[in-house]
């Protein structure tokens, strides 16, 4: 889970783990093709150098009618051919070294070729993408369904027995899956089974009607990312949905034959402070989407000069800031530390049940919530999906900060939580980010850090971020159609946010900021993720591993990632005091804050740089991989005692 303007928990990724699809709508017609921006300088070897995602061209596709209509029309093949030409041109004309970007291009090319009936080419592109995968579980499971599908189709065609396809596919998939090591692929297998159990044409049609059709209605065109999504959806319609029941059955059987849980390495590494340790209180800032302060009574930072009276009692510019401060979605100050229910009033309880159901499905847990969710999603009509997606976005935002706070102070009676709410929009489509709003956000970053300094904060958790791509996506969804204009405005707005956040963090060298790397399985530097792409002495960037210390399939990385921590099915509080298990780098980051806060409590004279060194030097390499350091709180505490 990772908070950002584009959503929370990775709901879009959960809802579209394989790809996306739709069904039945009027035909529409493609009327124009890609438009590219001016490109960066050539490498001198015939290709254009690509150092960040922003160096790639923007392409748009003008259409008549709706995207959901195009998805199901006979015109789709012509549209896909145009997309394919542009994707091939990226490979021919641009020197792309980023593996994630190459995998995306290969995937799009392979899926278009599959739709055209060129199965050999589809398999070849899939293998090229798989060869770039640096995570063993992802490499082993990539393309399994495609390989089984193609082989079963060939056998059925050669024997002239179409009825043999379904059983043949199940046999092929079972054979491919059965050869894989359970301890490596376990989490991927469970996630795919869960996806197969709830995905439907109506759900995916609702997604495209919610997220893409409104943009096309305003602009008359698709962006490159939207075009890729439509290719994914058509691919899912033709390849995955017809075999989803077989996939669920085969994966379910594999799971039932291997119900052996991984070893949990984190228990023996943990340290728990007690009153006998003689430590001192330490203020921990939870800079997040909002926290339910009632859950942490007795563990809250208290502003003794303020009281709850609807006024700025202490004259510091914040009203009722007894336990912290807040900023709303437009960057204005607000006394509410937990995100208000707003237009979700009366739906919070059901939304939290949906969230638990999704987490259980992806973890292959047979719970009442998972069963209820499968039934509910299975009965959704396309026009009901919009409200469902907004409910999930809201629920994630509503729960996120409280969950993070619980992880950050676990086992530390000296921790005092200072809440700093930074609000993201959960609506679809997202509200427009203007220059004025971006500047208010930038000021709020400095205001928050100044507040932290005045309150004596020693470490602050930041399980959120912005990317250049996210900012551009907000502009796209609000009708900024011209690619050059949009690119320039994106760079300006993102620059305001980046400078404001960078300067704010740099202004507080006495505070250790800990940031989540993100859940996009990408390079935070190439994609320009902030704050994860910052290089500051008082900042640590954290990626996620599971209970055994193996990389999660979602975690982002890059040269700025210094340590890895548990970010898989981590149990903590949600608003109201109940507990749930969530996954994401959002959970890994507060595990590092937890350790940092304990070290500061044990020795308040430590500096952020010294705490970073204790955390890094105490960490242990995963399986001899020197650049993948797993935090080891007990070893770090021992190093402190040796000073």
C-alpha positions in Angstrom: 0.0 0.0 0.0 1.3 3.4 -0.9 -0.6 6.7 -0.9 -0.5 9.0 -3.8 -2.7 11.3 -5.9 -3.5 8.3 -8.2 -5.0 6.2 -5.4 -4.3 4.0 -2.5 -3.5 0.3 -1.8 -2.8 -0.2 -5.5 -6.5 -0.8 -6.1 -6.1 -0.3 -9.8 -3.3 -2.9 -9.8 -5.4 -5.3 -7.7 -8.4 -4.9 -9.9 -6.3 -5.5 -13.1 -3.5 -7.8 -12.1 -3.5 -9.5 -15.5 -5.0 -6.6 -17.5 -8.4 -5.0 -18.1 -11.3 -5.7 -20.4 -15.0 -4.8 -21.2 -18.0 -6.0 -23.2 -20.9 -4.9 -25.5 -21.1 -1.2 -26.6 -21.8 0.7 -29.8 -19.0 0.7 -32.4 -16.8 3.8 -32.8 -14.3 4.7 -35.4 -10.6 5.7 -35.1 -10.1 9.0 -36.8 -6.5 9.9 -36.1 -3.2 8.6 -34.9 -0.2 9.2 -32.6 1.3 12.7 -32.1 4.8 12.9 -30.7 6.6 15.7 -28.8 10.0 17.0 -29.7 12.5 14.5 -28.5 15.7 14.8 -26.4 19.1 14.8 -28.1 20.4 11.7 -29.9 23.1 9.5 -28.3 25.1 9.8 -31.5 24.5 6.1 -32.2 21.3 6.6 -34.1 19.0 6.5 -31.1 17.7 9.1 -28.7 19.0 8.9 -25.1 16.3 8.3 -22.5 17.4 9.1 -18.9 14.0 9.6 -17.3 10.4 8.8 -18.1 9.9 12.4 -19.2 12.4 11.9 -22.1 10.0 9.7 -23.9 7.5 11.2 -26.4 3.8 11.7 -25.7 1.5 10.0 -28.1 -2.3 10.6 -28.4 -5.0 8.8 -30.4 -8.1 10.8 -31.4 -11.3 8.8 -31.5 -15.0 9.3 -32.0 -17.4 8.0 -29.4 -16.3 6.3 -26.2 -13.3 4.3 -25.3 -15.6 1.5 -24.0 -17.2 1.4 -27.4 -13.9 1.2 -29.2 -12.8 -1.6 -26.9 -15.6 -3.8 -28.3 -15.8 -2.6 -31.9 -14.4 -4.1 -35.1 -12.4 -0.9 -35.3 -10.2 -2.1 -32.5 -7.8 -4.0 -34.7 -7.0 -0.8 -36.7 -6.5 1.1 -33.5 -4.2 -1.6 -32.1 -2.1 -1.6 -35.3 -1.5 2.1 -34.9 -0.5 1.6 -31.2 1.8 -1.2 -32.3 3.5 1.0 -34.8 4.2 3.6 -32.2 5.5 1.1 -29.6 7.8 -0.4 -32.2 9.1 3.1 -33.0 10.0 3.6 -29.4 12.2 0.6 -29.5 13.7 1.6 -32.9 14.3 5.3 -32.2 15.0 5.5 -28.4 17.8 4.2 -26.3 15.7 2.8 -23.4 17.7 1.1 -20.6 15.0 1.1 -17.9 13.8 -2.5 -17.5 10.3 -1.6 -16.4 9.7 0.7 -19.4 11.0 -2.0 -21.7 8.8 -4.6 -20.1 5.8 -2.3 -20.6 6.5 -1.9 -24.3 7.2 -5.6 -24.8 3.9 -6.4 -23.1 1.9 -4.1 -25.3 3.5 -5.4 -28.5 3.0 -9.0 -27.4 -0.6 -8.5 -26.5 -1.4 -6.8 -29.8 0.3 -9.6 -31.7 -1.8 -12.1 -29.7 -4.9 -10.3 -30.6 -3.8 -10.5 -34.3 -3.4 -14.2 -34.0 0.4 -14.2 -34.1 1.0 -16.4 -31.1 4.7 -17.1 -31.7 5.4 -13.4 -31.6 3.3 -12.9 -28.5 5.3 -15.7 -26.8 8.6 -14.1 -27.9 7.7 -10.7 -26.6 6.6 -12.3 -23.3 10.0 -14.1 -23.0 11.9 -10.8 -23.7 10.0 -9.1 -20.8 10.5 -12.1 -18.5 14.3 -12.0 -19.1 14.4 -8.5 -17.7 12.6 -9.4 -14.5 14.9 -9.1 -11.5 12.5 -10.7 -9.0 12.6 -14.5 -9.1 8.9 -15.0 -8.3 7.8 -12.6 -11.0 10.2 -14.2 -13.5 9.0 -17.7 -12.8 5.3 -16.9 -13.0 5.3 -14.4 -15.9 3.5 -15.6 -19.0 2.3 -18.9 -17.5 -1.3 -18.4 -18.6 -0.3 -17.3 -22.1 2.0 -20.3 -22.6 -0.7 -22.7 -21.5 -3.3 -21.0 -23.6 -1.3 -21.1 -26.8 -0.3 -24.7 -26.4 -3.8 -25.8 -25.6 -5.2 -23.8 -28.6 -2.7 -25.4 -31.0 -3.5 -28.9 -29.8 -7.2 -28.3 -30.1 -6.8 -26.8 -33.6 -4.5 -29.6 -34.8 -6.9 -32.3 -33.5 -9.9 -30.5 -34.8 -11.5 -30.8 -31.4 -12.4 -27.4 -30.0 -13.9 -29.0 -26.9 -10.5 -30.2 -25.9 -9.2 -26.6 -25.4 -10.5 -26.1 -21.8 -9.3 -29.4 -20.3 -6.1 -29.1 -22.3 -5.5 -25.6 -21.0 -6.0 -26.7 -17.4 -3.5 -29.6 -17.9 -0.9 -27.4 -19.5 -1.2 -24.7 -16.8 -1.1 -27.3 -14.1 2.1 -28.8 -15.5 3.8 -25.5 -15.8 2.8 -24.5 -12.3 3.6 -27.8 -10.7 7.3 -27.5 -11.6 7.6 -24.2 -9.7 9.0 -23.9 -6.1 6.2 -23.0 -3.7 8.3 -21.1 -1.3 9.3 -18.7 -4.1 6.0 -18.2 -6.1 3.6 -18.6 -3.2 2.4 -15.0 -3.0 2.1 -14.5 -6.8 0.1 -17.7 -7.1 -2.3 -16.7 -4.3 -2.8 -13.2 -5.9 -3.5 -14.7 -9.3 -6.1 -17.1 -7.9 -7.8 -14.2 -6.1 -7.9 -12.1 -9.3 -9.4 -15.0 -11.3 -12.1 -15.4 -8.7 -13.5 -11.8 -8.9 -12.6 -10.4 -12.3 -15.5 -9.9 -14.7 -16.3 -8.1 -17.9 -18.8 -5.9 -16.1 -16.2 -4.8 -13.6 -13.7 -4.0 -16.2 -16.2 -2.2 -18.4 -17.1 -0.1 -15.4 -13.5 0.7 -14.9 -13.0 2.0 -18.4 -16.3 3.9 -18.2 -15.2 5.5 -14.9 -11.6 6.3 -15.7 -11.2 6.7 -19.5 -14.6 7.5 -21.0 -14.9 10.9 -19.1 -11.5 11.9 -20.4 -12.3 11.0 -24.0 -15.6 12.9 -23.7 -13.7 16.0 -22.8 -10.8 15.6 -25.1 -11.8 13.3 -27.9 -8.6 11.4 -27.6 -6.7 8.7 -25.7 -3.2 9.1 -24.2 -0.6 6.5 -24.8 -1.2 5.0 -21.3 -4.9 4.8 -21.9 -4.3 3.1 -25.3 -2.1 0.6 -23.6 -4.8 -0.1 -21.0 -7.4 -0.7 -23.7 -5.0 -3.2 -25.3 -4.7 -4.9 -21.9 -8.5 -5.0 -21.6 -9.1 -6.5 -25.0 -6.4 -9.1 -24.3 -8.1 -10.0 -21.1 -11.4 -10.2 -22.8 -10.1 -12.6 -25.4 -7.5 -14.6 -23.5 -8.0 -14.5 -19.7 -11.7 -14.2 -19.0 -12.7 -17.4 -21.0 -10.3 -19.4 -18.9 -10.5 -17.7 -15.5 -12.4 -20.5 -13.9 -9.8 -23.0 -15.0 -7.1 -20.6 -13.7 -8.8 -20.4 -10.3 -9.2 -24.1 -10.1 -5.6 -25.0 -11.1 -4.1 -22.4 -8.8 -6.4 -23.4 -6.0 -5.3 -27.0 -6.3 -1.6 -26.0 -6.3 -2.2 -24.0 -3.2 -4.0 -26.8 -1.4 -1.1 -29.1 -2.2 1.4 -26.7 -0.7 -0.1 -25.2 2.4 3.3 -24.5 3.9 3.8 -21.0 5.2 7.2 -19.3 4.8 9.4 -18.8 7.8 8.9 -15.5 9.5 12.3 -13.9 10.1 11.0 -10.8 11.7 10.1 -12.1 15.2 13.6 -13.0 16.2 14.9 -9.7 14.8 12.4 -7.5 16.7 13.1 -5.5 19.9 10.5 -4.4 22.4 11.2 -1.6 24.8 9.8 -1.6 28.3 9.7 0.9 31.1 12.8 -0.9 32.6 14.9 0.3 29.6 15.1 3.8 31.1 14.6 5.4 27.7 13.2 8.8 27.0 10.0 9.8 25.2 10.5 10.3 21.4 8.2 12.2 19.1 7.3 10.4 15.9 5.5 12.3 13.1 3.0 10.3 11.0 2.9 12.4 7.9 0.1 10.6 6.1 -3.5 10.7 4.9 -4.9 11.0 8.5 -4.9 9.2 11.8 -7.6 8.2 14.2 -6.2 9.7 17.4 -8.6 7.8 19.6 -6.8 4.5 18.7 -3.5 5.8 20.2 -4.6 7.4 23.5 -1.7 7.4 25.9 0.7 7.4 22.9 0.0 10.8 21.5 2.2 13.9 21.4 0.4 16.7 23.2 0.6 20.4 22.6 0.2 21.7 26.1 -0.5 25.2 24.9 -3.6 24.3 22.8 -7.0 23.0 23.7 -10.0 21.8 21.7 -12.1 25.0 21.6 -12.4 25.8 17.8 -9.8 28.5 18.1 -6.0 29.0 17.6 -5.4 29.1 21.4 -1.6 29.2 21.2 -1.5 31.6 18.2 0.7 29.4 16.0 -1.6 29.5 13.1 -3.3 26.1 13.6 -6.7 25.6 15.2 -7.1 22.8 17.8 -3.7 21.3 17.1 -3.5 19.4 20.4 -2.2 16.3 18.7 -1.0 17.6 15.3 -2.0 19.4 12.2 -3.8 18.8 8.9 -4.1 20.1 5.4 -7.1 19.4 3.1 -7.0 18.2 -0.5 -6.5 21.8 -1.7 -3.7 22.6 0.7 -5.7 24.6 3.2 -5.2 24.1 7.0 -7.8 22.0 8.8 -8.1 20.8 12.4 -9.4 17.4 11.3 -6.7 14.8 11.8 -8.7 11.9 10.4 -10.0 12.3 6.9 -13.7 13.3 7.1 -16.3 10.9 5.8 -17.8 13.6 3.6 -19.8 12.1 0.7 -18.9 8.6 2.0 -20.9 9.1 5.2 -22.8 5.9 6.0 -20.6 3.8 3.7 -17.4 3.5 5.8 -18.3 0.2 7.5 -19.1 -1.6 4.2 -16.0 -0.1 2.6 -13.8 -1.5 5.3 -15.4 -4.9 4.7 -14.6 -4.6 1.0 -11.0 -3.8 1.8 -10.6 -6.8 4.1 -12.3 -9.0 1.5 -9.8 -7.9 -1.2 -6.8 -8.4 1.1 -8.1 -11.9 2.0 -8.8 -12.8 -1.6 -5.3 -11.8 -2.7 -3.9 -13.8 0.2 -6.1 -16.8 -0.6 -7.9 -16.6 2.8 -11.3 -18.1 2.8 -13.1 -15.5 5.0 -16.7 -14.3 5.1 -15.5 -10.9 3.9 -13.8 -12.5 0.8 -16.9 -14.6 0.0 -19.2 -11.5 0.4 -16.9 -9.5 -1.9 -16.8 -12.1 -4.6 -20.6 -12.2 -4.7 -20.9 -8.4 -4.6 -18.3 -7.8 -7.3 -19.8 -10.6 -9.4 -23.2 -8.9 -9.4 -21.9 -5.3 -10.1 -23.4 -3.7 -13.2 -21.0 -1.5 -15.1 -22.7 1.7 -14.0 -22.2 0.7 -10.4 -18.4 0.4 -10.6 -17.7 4.1 -10.4 -19.1 4.3 -6.8 -17.4 1.1 -5.9 -14.0 2.4 -7.0 -14.5 5.6 -5.2 -15.4 3.7 -2.0 -12.2 1.7 -2.2 -10.1 4.8 -2.8 -11.7 6.5 0.1 -11.4 3.5 2.4 -7.7 3.2 1.7 -7.1 6.9 2.4 -9.3 6.7 5.5 -7.4 3.7 6.9 -3.9 4.3 5.7 -2.4 6.7 8.3 -3.8 4.8 11.3 -2.4 1.6 10.0 1.0 3.2 9.4 1.0 4.7 12.9 0.3 1.4 14.6 3.4 -0.1 12.9 5.6 2.8 13.7 5.1 2.7 17.5 4.7 -1.1 18.0 6.7 -2.2 21.0 7.7 1.3 22.0 6.0 2.8 25.1 8.2 5.9 24.7 6.8 6.8 21.3 4.5 9.8 21.0 2.6 10.2 17.8 2.3 13.6 16.2 -0.2 13.5 13.4 0.3 15.5 10.2 -2.5 14.9 7.7 -1.7 15.4 4.0 -4.8 14.8 1.9 -5.3 13.1 -1.5 -8.4 13.0 -3.6 -10.3 9.8 -3.8 -12.8 10.8 -6.5 -12.9 9.6 -10.1 -12.0 11.5 -12.1 -9.5 13.3 -9.9 -9.8 17.0 -9.4 -7.6 19.3 -11.3 -4.2 20.3 -9.9 -3.7 23.9 -10.6 -0.6 26.1 -10.1 -2.3 27.8 -7.1 -3.1 24.4 -5.4 0.4 23.1 -6.2 1.9 26.2 -4.5 -0.3 25.7 -1.5 0.8 22.1 -1.2 4.5 23.2 -1.5 3.9 25.7 1.4 2.2 23.0 3.4 5.3 20.9 3.2 7.4 23.6 4.7 4.7 24.4 7.3 4.5 20.8 8.4 8.3 20.4 8.7 8.5 23.7 10.6 5.9 22.4 13.0 7.8 19.1 13.4 10.9 21.0 14.3 9.1 23.2 16.9 7.6 20.0 18.4 10.9 18.2 18.7 10.1 15.4 16.2 13.0 13.0 15.8 11.7 10.9 12.9 8.9 11.2 10.4 7.2 8.6 8.3 6.3 9.4 4.7 4.4 6.5 3.1 3.3 8.6 0.2 4.6 10.4 -2.9 4.1 12.1 -6.2 5.5 11.2 -9.6 5.7 13.2 -12.8 3.5 10.7 -14.4 0.8 11.1 -11.7 0.7 14.9 -12.2 0.4 14.4 -15.9 -2.4 11.9 -15.4 -4.4 14.5 -13.3 -4.1 17.0 -16.2 -5.1 14.3 -18.7 -8.2 13.4 -16.8 -9.2 17.1 -16.6 -9.1 17.8 -20.3 -5.6 19.2 -21.0 -5.4 17.8 -24.5 -2.4 19.2 -26.2 0.7 17.0 -25.5 3.2 19.8 -25.6 1.1 22.0 -23.4 0.4 19.2 -21.0 4.1 18.2 -20.8 5.2 21.7 -20.0 2.5 22.3 -17.4 3.3 18.9 -15.8 6.9 19.8 -15.5 6.0 23.1 -14.0 3.6 21.7 -11.4 5.8 18.8 -10.5 8.7 21.2 -10.2 6.7 23.2 -7.6 5.9 20.1 -5.6 9.4 18.7 -5.8 11.2 21.9 -4.9 8.8 22.6 -2.0 9.2 19.1 -0.6 12.9 18.8 -1.1 13.6 22.2 0.5 11.3 21.4 3.4 13.1 18.1 4.2 16.5 19.7 3.8 15.6 22.4 6.2 15.4 20.0 9.1 18.7 18.1 9.4 17.8 17.1 13.0 14.8 15.0 11.8 15.2 11.6 10.1 12.6 11.3 7.3 11.7 7.8 6.1 10.0 7.4 2.8 8.3 4.4 1.1 9.7 3.5 -2.3 6.3 2.8 -3.8 4.4 -0.1 -5.2 4.9 0.2 -9.0 7.8 -2.3 -9.4 9.8 0.5 -11.0 12.9 2.6 -10.6 12.1 5.6 -8.4 14.8 7.7 -10.0 13.8 6.9 -13.6 10.1 7.6 -12.8 11.1 10.7 -10.7 9.2 9.7 -7.5 9.3 12.2 -4.8 10.5 12.1 -2.0 12.0 8.7 -2.9 14.2 10.1 -5.6 15.7 12.7 -3.2 19.3 12.3 -2.0 19.5 13.8 1.5 21.6 12.9 4.5 18.4 12.9 6.7 16.3 10.7 4.4 16.0 7.0 4.1 14.1 5.2 1.3 12.6 1.8 2.1 11.5 -1.0 -0.2 9.4 -4.0 0.8 10.1 -7.7 1.4 7.8 -10.4 2.8 7.9 -12.3 6.1 10.8 -14.5 4.8 12.8 -11.5 3.5 12.1 -12.2 -0.1 11.2 -9.2 -2.4 7.5 -8.5 -2.8 6.3 -8.6 -6.4 5.2 -4.9 -6.2 8.0 -3.1 -4.5 9.8 -0.3 -6.4 13.6 0.1 -6.1 16.5 2.1 -7.4 19.8 3.4 -6.2 18.2 5.5 -3.4 16.7 2.5 -1.6 19.0 1.8 1.3 17.2 -0.9 3.3 14.3 -3.3 3.0 11.7 -4.1 5.6 8.6 -6.2 6.0 5.8 -4.9 3.8 3.7 -8.0 3.3 0.5 -8.7 5.1 1.5 -6.5 8.1 -1.0 -6.4 10.9 -1.9 -3.1 12.4 -4.8 -0.8 13.5 -7.4 0.8 11.3 -9.8 3.6 12.5 -12.0 2.4 15.3 -9.4 0.2 16.7 -9.9 -3.0 14.7 -6.9 -4.6 13.1 -6.2 -5.7 9.5 -3.2 -6.9 7.5 -2.2 -4.7 4.6 0.7 -5.0 2.2 2.9 -2.3 0.6 6.0 -0.3 0.9 3.8 1.9 3.1 4.1 -0.8 5.7 7.8 -1.3 5.2 8.6 2.4 5.8 7.1 2.6 9.3 8.9 -0.6 10.3 12.1 1.4 9.8 10.6 4.4 11.6 9.8 2.0 14.4 13.5 1.1 14.7 14.7 4.6 14.4 12.3 5.8 17.1 13.6 3.1 19.5 17.2 4.1 18.8 16.4 7.8 19.5 14.5 6.8 22.7 17.5 4.8 23.9 20.0 7.5 23.1 18.4 11.0 22.4 21.9 12.4 21.6 22.0 10.5 18.3 21.8 12.4 15.1 19.8 11.3 12.0 23.0 10.4 10.2 24.1 8.2 13.1 20.8 6.5 13.3 20.9 5.8 9.6 24.3 4.2 10.1 23.1 2.1 12.9 20.2 0.8 10.8 22.3 0.2 7.7 25.2 -1.4 9.6 22.9 -3.6 11.6 21.0 -4.8 8.5 21.9 -8.2 6.9 22.2 -9.0 3.2 19.5 -11.2 1.8 21.1 -14.5 0.7 24.5 -12.9 0.1 23.0 -10.0 -2.0 25.1 -7.2 -0.7 22.9 -4.4 -2.1 19.7 -5.8 -0.6 19.9 -5.1 3.2 17.2 -6.4 5.5 16.8 -4.4 8.6 17.7 -6.2 11.8 16.5 -4.1 14.8 18.2 -6.3 17.4 21.6 -6.0 15.7 21.2 -2.2 15.4 20.3 -1.9 19.1 23.4 -4.1 19.9 25.6 -1.8 17.8 24.2 1.2 19.8 25.0 -0.5 23.1 28.6 -1.0 21.9 29.2 2.7 21.2 
